[in-house]
Amino acid sequence: MKLRHLLALGLGGAALGLLLVEPSLAQTPAPEAAAPAAAAAATPVPNKGDTAWMLLSSVLVLMMTVPGLALFYGGLVRTKNMLSVLTQVFAIASIVCLLWVFYGYSLAFTNGGGLNDFVGGFSKAFLKGVDGTTVAATFSNGVVIPEYVYICFQMTFAMITPGLIVGAFAERMKFSALVVFSILWVTFIYFPMAHMVWYWGGPDIFADAARKLAAATDKAAAQADYDAVLADAGMLFKWGALDFAGGTVVHINAGIAGFVGCLILGKRIGYGRDLLAPHSLTMTMIGASLLWVGWFGFNAGSNLEANGTTAIAMINTFVATAAAAVSWLFVEWVAKGKPSLLGMLSGAIAGLVAVTPAAGFAGPMGSIVLGLVAGAVCFVMCSTVKNALGYDDSLDVFGVHCIGGIIGALATGILVDPALGGAGIPDYTTKPGELVLGAYDMTAQLIIQAKAVGFTLLWSGIGSAILYKLVDWTIGLRVTQEEEREGLDIADHGERAYNY
């Protein structure tokens, strides 16, 4: 497996080694930094197979949002709120699509100057300087894809992430408040988080700097240039956090934001007293199935190339999902006496979430174990823990996405171990471009993964709370009691999902 993300393994702040390992989609190279290669090298040309795969992956991730997520969530709410959920997910996806090309891509994937550890700049706002000839690096030296393709792929991740949050406070938030919150959230939470975890200079820039350092007569100046290349990355990337396809940026980020939102908005009318059952598990089944299919674009597409690592991410997305679905199904069967379709679907989503950060790092057997653990733990969180604490996370965004994301992020630090069937961490510091496995320290990597998880929880949890309060103080977050009883389909949109 080719792992090419610059990793600084550290314990208690002491660097144990500088390594390049393969990032997630999150840890994707900055396109403007990826183009220059060694002076004598030919300009890389996109491979049509890689380009075609990434075009397909982008469409698959879009399918996860609309119709996948919309139908999955829509079936879980009551009939009177079905249309409102469909509208919320579709509207968020459309708005974020535009924000991404206006300034989101630039904030996530360009150099931010003095704030580069946390956020990018505006050098590519409104896609300035991008055309059909510009390219973005992948994770192999000399391998590129068209920059527009890369922009579209990353766009779909930005489109789905705030949509995930909707499920935590479904059936009680004003549409106008949701629109304003979503714009603020992607701007101040998601785009910076994407930069911190995914932004780096790329394998070609690193290889070029390493060659120059080796050949330089003025070692001091060359070392300074080399260090500057290594420093041109987001903060969590420089920590060495492993995240193949967005466990921190997407799932933990959205999951904790949803949890904070459901606490601030309060419980639905009748929660804990009335039956608030899903109105169509048929729709939820369709949505969950579309999510699983689309997730192959999410995980396998995150390699940015069509090669062996892509195949690893694909098979892991198969087996971890199946394992988690089976795990939730049987644990619920034992605990409640009957296996449920909703439980199995929830388990499948938990498995998809958990394998996201590990998809290209773990082996298939490790991914199966990960799925089994995620399915069981998320069941406990969504039933026993949720009931004990009494919070109204309408569609279990916290219990599935945040908890599943945490399990996956921590497990990635273990499952990458070659002794457990993982890919290992190649060292490109001495022979750029060659696959040479470097040292791996499980304890040190687990500490790095835990730091990344903790930072994400604090960044999104505190930041989201501030944004919720800001929106509440200005236009108000929650619909009136009368509107909530009537249903948001009519109250917010003047339409019904069904007219019999």
Rosetta blueprint (number, residue, H / E / L):
1 M L
2 K L
3 L L
4 R L
5 H L
6 L E
7 L E
8 A E
9 L E
10 G E
11 L E
12 G L
13 G L
14 A E
15 A E
16 L E
17 G E
18 L E
19 L E
20 L E
21 V L
22 E L
23 P L
24 S L
25 L L
26 A L
27 Q L
28 T L
29 P E
30 A L
31 P H
32 E H
33 A H
34 A H
35 A L
36 P L
37 A L
38 A L
39 A L
40 A L
41 A L
42 A L
43 T L
44 P L
45 V L
46 P L
47 N L
48 K H
49 G H
50 D H
51 T H
52 A H
53 W H
54 M H
55 L H
56 L H
57 S H
58 S H
59 V H
60 L H
61 V H
62 L H
63 M H
64 M H
65 T H
66 V H
67 P H
68 G H
69 L H
70 A H
71 L H
72 F H
73 Y H
74 G H
75 G H
76 L H
77 V L
78 R L
79 T H
80 K H
81 N H
82 M H
83 L H
84 S H
85 V H
86 L H
87 T H
88 Q H
89 V H
90 F H
91 A H
92 I H
93 A H
94 S H
95 I H
96 V H
97 C H
98 L H
99 L H
100 W H
101 V H
102 F H
103 Y H
104 G H
105 Y H
106 S H
107 L H
108 A H
109 F H
110 T L
111 N L
112 G L
113 G H
114 G H
115 L H
116 N L
117 D L
118 F L
119 V L
120 G L
121 G L
122 F L
123 S L
124 K L
125 A H
126 F H
127 L H
128 K L
129 G L
130 V L
131 D L
132 G L
133 T L
134 T L
135 V E
136 A E
137 A E
138 T L
139 F L
140 S L
141 N L
142 G L
143 V L
144 V E
145 I E
146 P E
147 E H
148 Y H
149 V H
150 Y H
151 I H
152 C H
153 F H
154 Q H
155 M H
156 T H
157 F H
158 A H
159 M H
160 I H
161 T H
162 P H
163 G H
164 L H
165 I H
166 V H
167 G H
168 A H
169 F H
170 A L
171 E L
172 R L
173 M E
174 K L
175 F H
176 S H
177 A H
178 L H
179 V H
180 V H
181 F H
182 S H
183 I H
184 L H
185 W H
186 V H
187 T H
188 F H
189 I H
190 Y H
191 F H
192 P H
193 M H
194 A H
195 H H
196 M H
197 V H
198 W H
199 Y L
200 W E
201 G L
202 G L
203 P H
204 D H
205 I H
206 F H
207 A H
208 D H
209 A H
210 A H
211 R H
212 K H
213 L H
214 A H
215 A H
216 A L
217 T L
218 D L
219 K H
220 A H
221 A H
222 A H
223 Q H
224 A H
225 D H
226 Y H
227 D H
228 A H
229 V H
230 L H
231 A H
232 D L
233 A L
234 G L
235 M H
236 L H
237 F H
238 K H
239 W H
240 G L
241 A L
242 L L
243 D L
244 F L
245 A L
246 G L
247 G H
248 T H
249 V H
250 V H
251 H H
252 I H
253 N H
254 A H
255 G H
256 I H
257 A H
258 G H
259 F H
260 V H
261 G H
262 C H
263 L H
264 I H
265 L H
266 G L
267 K L
268 R L
269 I L
270 G L
271 Y L
272 G L
273 R L
274 D L
275 L L
276 L L
277 A L
278 P L
279 H L
280 S L
281 L H
282 T H
283 M H
284 T H
285 M H
286 I H
287 G H
288 A H
289 S H
290 L H
291 L H
292 W H
293 V H
294 G H
295 W H
296 F H
297 G H
298 F H
299 N H
300 A H
301 G H
302 S H
303 N H
304 L L
305 E L
306 A L
307 N L
308 G H
309 T H
310 T H
311 A H
312 I H
313 A H
314 M H
315 I H
316 N H
317 T H
318 F H
319 V H
320 A H
321 T H
322 A H
323 A H
324 A H
325 A H
326 V H
327 S H
328 W H
329 L H
330 F H
331 V H
332 E H
333 W H
334 V H
335 A H
336 K H
337 G L
338 K L
339 P L
340 S L
341 L H
342 L H
343 G H
344 M H
345 L H
346 S H
347 G H
348 A H
349 I H
350 A H
351 G H
352 L H
353 V H
354 A H
355 V H
356 T L
357 P L
358 A L
359 A L
360 G L
361 F L
362 A L
363 G L
364 P H
365 M H
366 G H
367 S H
368 I H
369 V H
370 L H
371 G H
372 L H
373 V H
374 A H
375 G H
376 A H
377 V H
378 C H
379 F H
380 V H
381 M H
382 C H
383 S H
384 T H
385 V H
386 K H
387 N H
388 A H
389 L H
390 G L
391 Y L
392 D L
393 D L
394 S L
395 L L
396 D L
397 V H
398 F H
399 G H
400 V H
401 H H
402 C H
403 I H
404 G H
405 G H
406 I H
407 I H
408 G H
409 A H
410 L H
411 A H
412 T H
413 G H
414 I H
415 L H
416 V L
417 D L
418 P H
419 A H
420 L H
421 G L
422 G L
423 A L
424 G L
425 I L
426 P E
427 D L
428 Y L
429 T L
430 T L
431 K L
432 P L
433 G L
434 E L
435 L L
436 V L
437 L E
438 G L
439 A L
440 Y L
441 D L
442 M H
443 T H
444 A H
445 Q H
446 L H
447 I H
448 I H
449 Q H
450 A H
451 K H
452 A H
453 V H
454 G H
455 F H
456 T H
457 L H
458 L H
459 W H
460 S H
461 G H
462 I H
463 G H
464 S H
465 A H
466 I H
467 L H
468 Y H
469 K H
470 L H
471 V H
472 D H
473 W H
474 T H
475 I L
476 G L
477 L L
478 R E
479 V L
480 T L
481 Q H
482 E H
483 E H
484 E H
485 R H
486 E H
487 G L
488 L H
489 D H
490 I H
491 A H
492 D H
493 H H
494 G L
495 E L
496 R L
497 A L
498 Y L
499 N L
500 Y L
